[in-house]
């Protein structure tokens, strides 16, 4: 070991007696291998800027504060500034730092800092308002700046510019992130970009510790995703009534509307999924007695309605956390320290909020960015002891299933966009979608119209289980023996045991369904792993094929396009082709081929 590396490994001798005996947020009793490796790399290279990408739950805070303590002890820096995304998180940073003897003021706003403090904890928004204040502080004393979830510095141009202005003079800058980077092309301050062979510039991390590595090291829990589909019916803004099955191939707009219909608390889908999630929680608590569950809601009205449903289903009150509530941070802390079963919250707990006992989640929001999805799932993966598993309930939406199946894929921030070929990749959202995901989801956007979208009816069907990139199960009604088989998986299992058990449950389900007469079988269907998820690109090809066939038939029959499309809808049923499922499109293609053949 080099002298500098040895110095890093011994740095804990110079820390407060409280560390590492009780690491921040209870993540570890000593440095994990990745934290030690990142420390040694930093101490050996002594860079001014360092970007650490570590999966949620891996212990970024412990690493950052250990490094801060080392830099303070060796007089490389004289003070620390932590920049966090939210008010709640800056307080958590201050509390975590205090446990290892670093005193940060989370209430700092202006003026000289009291001598009792070693630095401040602020938000990106706070820096955006007064960049020169923080620049002056960075110039006056040698400063370490810790930029937590650094992608937030790209949330708006003003925030990025403010961070550059405020912390350009800083002696050292440590950038942290735990999730795939943003999909827009705003450069993130203090991040290095390198051009790849494809000519695209991507962010370059100095140390990366992905979900796959963390899972192998038992640092995070394996995640079982339970997906639910079902029949949906809604009225569009144009006044048309549409019916579709959630999870069936359809246009992006139709997917969005079916998804919103499923999440409507007045339908049957949400109550059925919440009942299933509560049953799963009961099973998990047999092995993890204090396990908690969280519903991530889209807006305040939905959150309140979900909390009411949970009260009706379980007979106990859920902790409700709303982002504009002054007592939100205390509510989260109280829930974290209790053994209460349920918490319902709007977007604010999707990132960074640490409640290690959360083991069951319900993804009840229509945000479909990979960044937000990874942040949301990150709330459930923090491992406290070996064998704990996490369970997340999802609507059967193609993008979400893709994200769930690619949990271990590591991605960097791309400054340049590849040339698009057909439909966009789900990881290449537009800047507008990213803005939607990053703003408060419970604010009134002013988009409500007099004849707004209206959810009319929904039902839930257990669809499949996704685990470690594989899919298991066949469709089953809520409350059926087949669904119970998957809800009853023990909450304490090794990752390979989860895989084996899921394979056994699926084999048993298939064997049971084969023995029953067709009229008694519970939604006989192909096993999930043999059911393809049809992409938007494939849907575009089907619509293109239909339009080509109709155009050919126009010349053959002399009828206008509109007349032929209307006739196809009358004969085959279903909505306009823009909202039709893959099955309906194929049926219309076959029908127009039949007509064309007859005329020859």
C-alpha positions as CSV (number, residue, x, y, z in Angstrom):
1,X,0.0,0.0,0.0
2,X,1.3,3.5,-0.9
3,X,2.0,6.0,1.8
4,X,-1.0,8.1,0.8
5,X,-3.3,5.1,0.7
6,X,-2.1,4.0,4.1
7,X,-2.8,7.5,5.3
8,X,-6.3,7.2,4.0
9,X,-6.9,3.8,5.7
10,X,-5.6,5.2,8.9
11,X,-7.6,8.4,8.7
12,X,-10.4,7.1,10.8
13,X,-8.0,7.2,13.8
14,X,-8.2,11.0,13.6
15,X,-12.0,11.1,13.4
16,X,-14.5,11.8,16.2
17,X,-15.0,8.8,18.6
18,X,-18.5,8.7,17.2
19,X,-17.1,7.6,13.9
20,X,-17.0,4.9,12.5
21,X,-18.7,3.3,15.5
22,X,-21.9,4.8,14.2
23,X,-21.6,5.8,10.6
24,X,-24.0,8.5,9.2
25,X,-27.6,7.3,8.8
26,X,-26.6,3.9,10.2
27,X,-25.2,2.7,6.8
28,X,-22.1,0.9,8.1
29,X,-20.1,0.1,11.2
30,X,-16.9,0.6,9.2
31,X,-15.9,1.8,5.8
32,X,-17.2,-0.5,3.0
33,X,-14.8,-1.8,0.4
34,X,-15.9,0.7,-2.2
35,X,-15.8,3.6,0.2
36,X,-12.2,2.6,1.2
37,X,-11.3,2.2,-2.5
38,X,-12.7,5.7,-3.4
39,X,-10.8,7.2,-0.4
40,X,-7.5,5.6,-1.4
41,X,-7.9,6.8,-5.0
42,X,-8.7,10.3,-3.8
43,X,-5.9,10.6,-1.4
44,X,-3.4,9.2,-3.9
45,X,-4.5,11.6,-6.7
46,X,-5.5,14.6,-4.7
47,X,-7.8,16.0,-7.4
48,X,-9.5,19.4,-7.2
49,X,-12.7,17.9,-8.6
50,X,-13.9,14.3,-7.9
51,X,-17.1,12.7,-9.2
52,X,-18.3,9.7,-7.3
53,X,-21.3,7.7,-8.8
54,X,-22.7,5.2,-6.3
55,X,-26.0,3.5,-6.4
56,X,-28.7,4.7,-3.9
57,X,-28.2,3.0,-0.5
58,X,-24.5,2.4,-1.0
59,X,-23.4,5.0,1.5
60,X,-22.3,8.1,-0.5
61,X,-22.8,10.2,2.6
62,X,-20.5,8.1,4.7
63,X,-17.8,8.3,2.0
64,X,-18.2,12.1,1.6
65,X,-18.0,12.9,5.3
66,X,-15.1,10.5,5.9
67,X,-13.3,12.4,3.1
68,X,-14.3,15.8,4.6
69,X,-12.9,14.7,8.0
70,X,-9.6,13.6,6.4
71,X,-9.3,16.9,4.5
72,X,-10.0,19.0,7.6
73,X,-7.6,17.0,9.7
74,X,-4.8,17.3,7.2
75,X,-5.5,21.1,6.8
76,X,-6.2,20.7,3.1
77,X,-9.4,22.7,3.7
78,X,-10.6,24.8,6.6
79,X,-14.4,24.6,6.1
80,X,-17.1,22.5,4.4
81,X,-20.1,23.5,2.3
82,X,-22.7,20.9,1.5
83,X,-25.2,21.6,-1.3
84,X,-28.3,19.4,-1.2
85,X,-31.4,19.2,-3.4
86,X,-34.0,19.9,-0.6
87,X,-34.4,21.5,2.8
88,X,-35.0,18.1,4.3
89,X,-31.8,16.7,2.9
90,X,-29.6,19.6,4.0
91,X,-30.8,18.9,7.6
92,X,-30.0,15.2,7.2
93,X,-26.5,16.1,6.1
94,X,-26.0,18.4,9.1
95,X,-27.2,15.6,11.4
96,X,-25.0,13.0,9.8
97,X,-22.0,15.3,9.9
98,X,-22.6,16.1,13.6
99,X,-22.3,12.3,14.3
100,X,-18.7,12.3,13.2
101,X,-17.8,15.6,14.8
102,X,-18.3,18.0,11.8
103,X,-20.7,20.8,12.7
104,X,-22.6,22.2,9.8
105,X,-25.2,25.0,10.1
106,X,-28.3,24.0,8.1
107,X,-30.0,27.3,8.8
108,X,-27.3,29.6,7.4
109,X,-28.6,32.4,5.2
110,X,-26.0,35.2,5.3
111,X,-23.3,37.0,7.2
112,X,-20.3,35.6,9.2
113,X,-20.6,32.0,10.4
114,X,-20.5,31.3,14.1
115,X,-17.1,29.9,15.2
116,X,-18.7,26.7,16.6
117,X,-19.4,25.5,13.0
118,X,-17.1,23.9,10.5
119,X,-19.3,24.9,7.6
120,X,-22.8,25.1,6.2
121,X,-25.5,22.9,4.5
122,X,-27.5,24.7,1.9
123,X,-29.8,23.9,-1.1
124,X,-29.2,24.4,-4.8
125,X,-32.1,26.9,-4.8
126,X,-30.4,28.8,-1.9
127,X,-27.1,29.0,-3.9
128,X,-29.2,30.1,-6.9
129,X,-30.5,33.1,-5.0
130,X,-27.2,34.3,-3.5
131,X,-24.2,32.9,-5.5
132,X,-21.9,35.8,-4.6
133,X,-22.4,35.1,-0.8
134,X,-21.0,31.6,-1.3
135,X,-18.3,32.7,-3.6
136,X,-17.0,35.1,-1.0
137,X,-17.1,32.4,1.6
138,X,-15.1,30.1,-0.7
139,X,-12.6,32.8,-1.4
140,X,-12.1,33.7,2.3
141,X,-11.2,30.2,3.5
142,X,-10.0,27.0,1.9
143,X,-13.3,25.2,1.2
144,X,-14.5,21.7,0.4
145,X,-17.8,21.8,-1.5
146,X,-19.8,18.6,-1.5
147,X,-22.4,18.7,-4.3
148,X,-25.0,16.1,-3.4
149,X,-27.0,14.7,-6.4
150,X,-25.0,16.9,-8.7
151,X,-27.4,16.5,-11.6
152,X,-29.7,19.0,-9.8
153,X,-27.1,21.7,-10.8
154,X,-28.5,21.2,-14.3
155,X,-32.2,21.6,-13.2
156,X,-32.2,25.1,-14.6
157,X,-29.6,27.3,-16.3
158,X,-29.6,29.7,-13.4
159,X,-28.8,27.0,-10.9
160,X,-25.9,25.7,-13.0
161,X,-24.5,29.2,-13.5
162,X,-24.9,30.0,-9.8
163,X,-23.0,26.9,-8.8
164,X,-20.2,27.8,-11.2
165,X,-20.1,31.4,-9.9
166,X,-20.3,30.4,-6.2
167,X,-17.8,27.5,-6.1
168,X,-15.3,28.2,-8.9
169,X,-12.8,29.4,-6.2
170,X,-13.3,26.4,-3.9
171,X,-10.2,24.5,-3.0
172,X,-11.8,21.1,-3.5
173,X,-15.1,20.0,-5.0
174,X,-16.7,16.5,-4.4
175,X,-19.7,15.8,-6.7
176,X,-22.0,12.9,-5.8
177,X,-24.8,11.2,-7.6
178,X,-26.6,7.9,-7.2
179,X,-28.8,7.7,-10.2
180,X,-28.6,7.8,-14.0
181,X,-27.8,11.3,-15.2
182,X,-30.3,13.7,-16.7
183,X,-31.3,13.2,-20.3
184,X,-31.0,16.8,-21.4
185,X,-27.8,18.3,-22.8
186,X,-27.1,21.0,-20.2
187,X,-23.5,20.5,-19.0
188,X,-23.4,19.9,-15.3
189,X,-20.9,22.1,-13.4
190,X,-17.5,20.6,-12.4
191,X,-18.2,17.4,-14.3
192,X,-15.6,16.2,-16.9
193,X,-16.9,15.1,-20.3
194,X,-15.0,12.7,-22.6
195,X,-15.7,12.0,-26.2
196,X,-16.4,8.3,-27.1
197,X,-15.7,6.5,-30.3
198,X,-19.3,7.4,-31.4
199,X,-18.4,11.1,-31.2
200,X,-20.7,11.6,-28.2
201,X,-19.3,13.4,-25.1
202,X,-20.3,11.6,-21.9
203,X,-19.6,12.4,-18.2
204,X,-16.6,10.7,-16.8
205,X,-16.8,9.5,-13.1
206,X,-13.7,9.2,-11.0
207,X,-15.2,6.3,-9.0
208,X,-18.3,4.3,-9.9
209,X,-20.1,1.7,-7.7
210,X,-23.2,0.5,-9.5
211,X,-26.2,-1.4,-8.3
212,X,-24.9,-4.7,-9.7
213,X,-21.7,-4.4,-7.7
214,X,-23.6,-3.3,-4.6
215,X,-25.9,-6.3,-4.9
216,X,-23.0,-8.7,-5.2
217,X,-21.5,-7.2,-2.1
218,X,-24.8,-7.4,-0.2
219,X,-24.7,-3.6,0.3
220,X,-28.2,-3.2,-1.3
221,X,-31.3,-5.4,-1.3
222,X,-32.4,-7.3,-4.4
223,X,-35.7,-5.8,-5.8
224,X,-38.7,-7.9,-6.7
225,X,-41.0,-5.9,-9.0
226,X,-44.7,-6.9,-9.0
227,X,-46.5,-5.6,-12.1
228,X,-50.3,-5.2,-12.4
229,X,-52.3,-4.6,-15.6
230,X,-56.1,-4.6,-16.1
231,X,-58.9,-3.1,-18.2
232,X,-59.2,0.7,-18.2
233,X,-61.9,3.0,-19.6
234,X,-61.6,6.8,-19.9
235,X,-63.0,9.8,-21.7
236,X,-60.5,12.0,-23.7
237,X,-60.5,15.7,-23.8
238,X,-62.3,15.4,-27.2
239,X,-65.1,13.6,-25.4
240,X,-64.4,10.1,-26.9
241,X,-64.7,7.1,-24.6
242,X,-61.7,4.7,-24.9
243,X,-61.2,1.3,-23.4
244,X,-57.9,-0.5,-23.3
245,X,-55.9,-3.0,-21.3
246,X,-53.0,-1.6,-19.4
247,X,-49.8,-3.1,-20.8
248,X,-51.1,-3.8,-24.3
249,X,-49.2,-2.1,-27.1
250,X,-50.7,1.3,-27.9
251,X,-49.7,4.9,-28.7
252,X,-47.7,6.9,-26.2
253,X,-50.8,9.1,-25.5
254,X,-53.0,6.1,-24.9
255,X,-50.5,4.5,-22.6
256,X,-50.4,7.7,-20.6
257,X,-54.2,7.9,-20.4
258,X,-54.6,4.3,-19.4
259,X,-51.9,4.8,-16.7
260,X,-53.6,7.8,-15.3
261,X,-56.9,5.8,-15.2
262,X,-55.2,3.1,-13.2
263,X,-53.9,5.5,-10.7
264,X,-57.2,7.2,-10.1
265,X,-58.2,6.5,-6.5
266,X,-61.9,6.2,-7.4
267,X,-61.3,3.2,-9.6
268,X,-60.7,-0.4,-8.6
269,X,-57.0,-0.7,-9.7
270,X,-55.4,1.3,-6.8
271,X,-57.4,-0.3,-4.0
272,X,-56.6,-3.8,-5.4
273,X,-52.9,-3.0,-5.7
274,X,-52.8,-1.4,-2.2
275,X,-54.4,-4.5,-0.7
276,X,-51.8,-6.7,-2.5
277,X,-49.0,-4.4,-1.3
278,X,-50.3,-4.6,2.3
279,X,-50.4,-8.4,2.1
280,X,-46.8,-8.4,0.8
281,X,-45.9,-6.1,3.7
282,X,-47.4,-8.5,6.2
283,X,-45.3,-11.3,4.8
284,X,-42.1,-9.2,4.7
285,X,-42.7,-8.2,8.4
286,X,-42.5,-11.9,9.4
287,X,-38.7,-11.6,8.7
288,X,-38.3,-7.9,9.1
289,X,-40.6,-6.9,12.0
290,X,-40.3,-3.1,11.5
291,X,-40.5,-3.1,7.6
292,X,-42.5,-0.2,6.3
293,X,-44.2,0.6,3.0
294,X,-44.3,3.8,0.9
295,X,-46.7,5.0,-1.8
296,X,-45.1,7.6,-4.1
297,X,-48.0,9.7,-5.4
298,X,-48.2,12.2,-8.3
299,X,-50.0,15.0,-6.4
300,X,-51.4,16.1,-3.1
301,X,-55.1,15.2,-3.9
302,X,-54.1,11.6,-4.9
303,X,-51.8,11.3,-1.9
304,X,-54.7,12.2,0.5
305,X,-57.0,9.8,-1.3
306,X,-54.5,6.9,-1.1
307,X,-54.0,7.5,2.6
308,X,-57.7,7.3,3.0
309,X,-57.8,4.0,1.1
310,X,-55.0,2.6,3.2
311,X,-57.0,3.5,6.4
312,X,-60.0,1.7,4.9
313,X,-58.0,-1.4,3.9
314,X,-55.8,-1.8,6.9
315,X,-57.7,-0.1,9.7
316,X,-54.6,1.9,10.6
317,X,-53.6,5.5,9.7
318,X,-50.9,6.1,7.1
319,X,-48.3,8.9,7.6
320,X,-49.1,11.5,5.0
321,X,-46.2,13.7,3.7
322,X,-46.9,16.7,1.5
323,X,-44.1,18.7,0.0
324,X,-45.5,22.2,1.0
325,X,-46.2,21.0,4.6
326,X,-43.8,22.7,7.1
327,X,-43.9,19.5,9.3
328,X,-42.9,17.2,6.4
329,X,-39.3,16.6,7.6
330,X,-40.4,15.8,11.1
331,X,-43.1,13.4,9.8
332,X,-40.5,11.5,7.8
333,X,-38.2,11.3,10.8
334,X,-41.0,10.2,13.1
335,X,-42.0,7.5,10.6
336,X,-38.4,6.4,10.2
337,X,-38.0,5.9,13.9
338,X,-41.4,4.1,14.4
339,X,-42.7,0.7,13.3
340,X,-45.8,2.1,11.6
341,X,-46.8,0.3,8.4
342,X,-47.5,2.9,5.7
343,X,-46.3,6.3,4.5
344,X,-47.8,8.2,1.5
345,X,-45.9,11.0,0.0
346,X,-45.6,13.3,-3.1
347,X,-42.4,13.5,-5.0
348,X,-40.1,14.8,-2.2
349,X,-39.2,11.3,-0.9
350,X,-38.1,10.0,-4.2
351,X,-34.5,11.1,-3.7
352,X,-32.1,11.1,-0.8
353,X,-34.6,10.8,2.0
354,X,-33.3,8.0,4.1
355,X,-35.8,5.6,5.8
356,X,-33.8,2.3,5.9
357,X,-36.8,0.2,7.0
358,X,-38.8,0.9,3.8
359,X,-39.1,-2.5,2.1
360,X,-42.4,-2.3,0.1
361,X,-43.2,0.4,-2.4
362,X,-46.1,1.4,-4.7
363,X,-45.1,3.4,-7.7
364,X,-48.3,5.5,-8.1
365,X,-47.0,8.4,-10.2
366,X,-47.0,8.9,-14.0
367,X,-43.4,10.2,-14.1
368,X,-41.6,8.0,-16.6
369,X,-38.0,9.2,-16.7
370,X,-35.3,6.7,-15.8
371,X,-33.7,9.3,-13.4
372,X,-36.9,9.6,-11.3
373,X,-37.6,5.8,-11.4
374,X,-34.1,5.0,-10.2
375,X,-34.4,7.6,-7.4
376,X,-37.8,6.2,-6.4
377,X,-36.6,2.5,-6.3
378,X,-33.5,3.7,-4.4
379,X,-35.8,4.4,-1.4
380,X,-36.2,0.7,-0.9
381,X,-32.8,-0.9,-1.5
382,X,-30.8,0.1,1.5
383,X,-29.7,-3.1,3.2
384,X,-29.5,-3.4,6.9
385,X,-28.7,-7.1,7.2
386,X,-28.1,-9.9,4.7
387,X,-31.1,-11.5,3.1
388,X,-33.5,-8.6,3.1
389,X,-35.5,-8.1,-0.1
390,X,-37.4,-5.1,-1.4
391,X,-40.8,-5.3,-3.3
392,X,-42.0,-2.6,-5.6
393,X,-45.5,-2.6,-7.1
394,X,-45.8,-1.2,-10.6
395,X,-48.4,-0.6,-13.3
396,X,-47.7,-2.6,-16.5
397,X,-46.2,0.2,-18.5
398,X,-43.6,-0.7,-21.1
399,X,-41.1,2.1,-20.0
400,X,-41.3,1.1,-16.4
401,X,-40.8,-2.6,-17.2
402,X,-37.8,-1.6,-19.2
403,X,-36.3,0.4,-16.4
404,X,-37.0,-2.5,-13.9
405,X,-35.3,-5.0,-16.2
406,X,-32.3,-2.8,-16.5
407,X,-31.6,-1.9,-12.9
408,X,-27.9,-2.9,-13.2
409,X,-27.2,-0.9,-16.4
410,X,-24.9,2.1,-15.7
411,X,-25.4,5.2,-17.7
412,X,-23.5,8.5,-18.0
413,X,-24.7,12.0,-18.9
414,X,-24.4,12.6,-22.7
415,X,-23.8,16.1,-23.9
416,X,-24.6,15.2,-27.5
417,X,-27.6,13.4,-28.8
418,X,-27.3,10.5,-31.3
419,X,-29.2,10.8,-34.5
420,X,-32.7,9.5,-33.9
421,X,-33.9,6.5,-35.8
422,X,-37.7,6.2,-35.5
423,X,-39.2,6.4,-32.0
424,X,-37.1,7.8,-29.2
425,X,-35.3,5.5,-26.8
426,X,-37.1,5.7,-23.4
427,X,-33.7,6.9,-21.9
428,X,-33.6,9.9,-24.3
429,X,-36.5,12.0,-23.0
430,X,-37.0,15.5,-24.2
431,X,-36.0,18.4,-22.0
432,X,-39.7,19.2,-21.5
433,X,-40.3,15.7,-19.9
434,X,-37.3,16.2,-17.7
435,X,-38.6,19.5,-16.5
436,X,-41.9,17.9,-15.7
437,X,-40.1,15.2,-13.7
438,X,-38.0,17.7,-11.8
439,X,-40.6,20.2,-10.8
440,X,-42.9,19.8,-7.9
441,X,-45.5,17.3,-9.0
442,X,-48.3,18.6,-6.8
443,X,-48.3,22.2,-8.1
444,X,-51.2,23.5,-10.2
445,X,-49.8,23.6,-13.8
446,X,-52.8,25.5,-15.1
447,X,-53.3,22.8,-17.7
448,X,-56.7,21.7,-16.4
449,X,-59.3,22.4,-19.0
450,X,-63.1,22.5,-18.9
451,X,-63.4,19.2,-20.8
452,X,-60.4,17.5,-19.2
453,X,-59.4,13.9,-19.4
454,X,-61.7,11.8,-17.1
455,X,-61.0,8.3,-15.7
456,X,-64.2,6.2,-15.9
457,X,-63.4,2.7,-14.8
458,X,-60.4,0.5,-13.9
459,X,-59.7,-3.0,-12.7
460,X,-56.5,-4.7,-11.6
461,X,-55.0,-7.9,-12.8
462,X,-51.8,-9.4,-11.4
463,X,-49.5,-9.5,-14.4
464,X,-46.0,-10.6,-13.8
465,X,-42.9,-10.5,-11.4
466,X,-39.7,-9.0,-12.7
467,X,-36.5,-9.9,-10.9
468,X,-32.8,-9.7,-12.0
469,X,-33.7,-9.1,-15.6
470,X,-36.1,-12.1,-15.9
471,X,-39.9,-12.2,-15.8
472,X,-42.1,-14.8,-14.0
473,X,-45.8,-15.6,-13.6
474,X,-49.0,-15.6,-15.7
475,X,-51.9,-13.2,-15.3
476,X,-54.2,-13.8,-12.3
477,X,-57.1,-12.1,-10.6
478,X,-56.4,-10.2,-7.3
479,X,-57.0,-12.5,-4.3
480,X,-56.5,-15.7,-6.4
481,X,-54.3,-18.5,-5.3
482,X,-51.9,-17.7,-8.1
483,X,-51.4,-14.1,-7.0
484,X,-51.0,-15.2,-3.3
485,X,-48.2,-17.5,-4.4
486,X,-46.1,-14.5,-5.4
487,X,-47.2,-12.1,-2.6
488,X,-46.2,-14.8,-0.1
489,X,-42.5,-15.0,-1.0
490,X,-40.5,-14.7,2.2
491,X,-39.0,-11.3,3.0
492,X,-35.6,-12.8,4.0
493,X,-33.9,-14.6,1.1
494,X,-30.5,-14.6,-0.6
495,X,-30.7,-13.3,-4.2
496,X,-30.2,-16.8,-5.8
497,X,-32.9,-18.2,-3.5
498,X,-35.3,-15.5,-4.8
499,X,-34.6,-16.6,-8.4
500,X,-35.1,-20.3,-7.6
501,X,-38.3,-19.7,-5.6
502,X,-39.8,-17.6,-8.5
503,X,-39.0,-20.3,-11.0
504,X,-40.7,-22.9,-8.7
505,X,-43.8,-20.7,-8.3
506,X,-44.1,-20.1,-12.0
507,X,-43.8,-23.8,-12.7
508,X,-46.5,-24.6,-10.1
509,X,-48.8,-21.9,-11.6
510,X,-48.5,-23.3,-15.1
511,X,-49.0,-26.9,-13.8
512,X,-52.2,-25.8,-11.9
513,X,-53.7,-24.0,-14.9
514,X,-53.1,-26.9,-17.2
515,X,-55.1,-29.2,-14.9
516,X,-58.1,-26.9,-14.8
517,X,-60.9,-26.8,-17.5
518,X,-60.6,-23.6,-19.6
519,X,-63.7,-22.0,-18.0
520,X,-62.1,-22.5,-14.5
521,X,-58.6,-21.4,-15.3
522,X,-57.5,-18.0,-13.9
523,X,-56.6,-15.9,-16.9
524,X,-54.7,-18.6,-18.8
525,X,-51.9,-16.9,-20.7
526,X,-48.3,-17.4,-21.7
527,X,-45.7,-17.2,-18.8
528,X,-44.4,-13.6,-18.4
529,X,-40.9,-14.4,-19.7
530,X,-42.5,-15.5,-23.0
531,X,-44.6,-12.4,-23.3
532,X,-42.8,-9.7,-25.4
533,X,-43.3,-6.1,-24.4
534,X,-44.1,-4.4,-27.8
535,X,-42.1,-1.2,-28.1
536,X,-43.3,2.2,-29.4
537,X,-41.1,1.6,-32.5
538,X,-42.9,-1.7,-33.2
539,X,-46.3,0.1,-32.8
540,X,-45.2,2.7,-35.3
541,X,-44.3,-0.1,-37.8
542,X,-47.8,-1.6,-37.4
543,X,-49.5,1.7,-37.9
544,X,-47.2,2.4,-40.9
545,X,-48.1,-1.1,-42.3
546,X,-51.8,-0.5,-41.9
547,X,-51.6,2.9,-43.6
548,X,-49.6,1.4,-46.5
549,X,-52.3,-1.3,-46.9
550,X,-55.1,1.2,-46.8
551,X,-53.4,3.4,-49.4
552,X,-53.0,0.5,-51.7
553,X,-56.7,-0.4,-51.2
554,X,-57.6,3.3,-51.9
555,X,-56.3,2.9,-55.5
556,X,-57.9,-0.5,-55.9
557,X,-61.4,0.4,-54.5
558,X,-61.6,4.1,-55.4
559,X,-62.8,4.9,-51.8
560,X,-61.2,7.7,-49.7
561,X,-58.7,6.8,-46.9
562,X,-61.2,8.0,-44.2
563,X,-64.0,5.9,-45.4
564,X,-61.8,2.7,-45.4
565,X,-60.5,3.4,-41.9
566,X,-64.1,4.0,-40.6
567,X,-65.2,0.8,-42.2
568,X,-62.3,-1.1,-40.6
569,X,-63.3,0.3,-37.2
570,X,-66.9,-0.7,-37.7
571,X,-66.0,-4.3,-38.8
572,X,-63.1,-4.9,-36.4
573,X,-64.1,-2.7,-33.5
574,X,-61.9,-0.5,-31.3
575,X,-60.7,3.1,-31.3
576,X,-59.0,5.1,-34.0
577,X,-55.7,3.6,-35.2
578,X,-53.7,6.1,-33.3
579,X,-55.1,4.6,-30.1
580,X,-55.6,1.0,-31.2
581,X,-53.7,-1.9,-29.6
582,X,-51.2,-4.0,-31.5
583,X,-53.8,-6.8,-31.7
584,X,-56.4,-4.4,-33.1
585,X,-54.0,-3.1,-35.7
586,X,-53.0,-6.6,-36.8
587,X,-56.7,-7.5,-37.1
588,X,-57.3,-4.5,-39.4
589,X,-54.3,-5.3,-41.5
590,X,-55.6,-8.8,-42.0
591,X,-59.1,-7.5,-42.9
592,X,-57.9,-5.0,-45.5
593,X,-55.7,-7.7,-47.0
594,X,-58.8,-9.9,-47.2
595,X,-60.8,-7.1,-49.0
596,X,-58.0,-6.5,-51.4
597,X,-57.7,-10.2,-52.3
598,X,-61.4,-10.4,-53.0
599,X,-61.3,-7.6,-55.5
600,X,-58.5,-9.2,-57.6
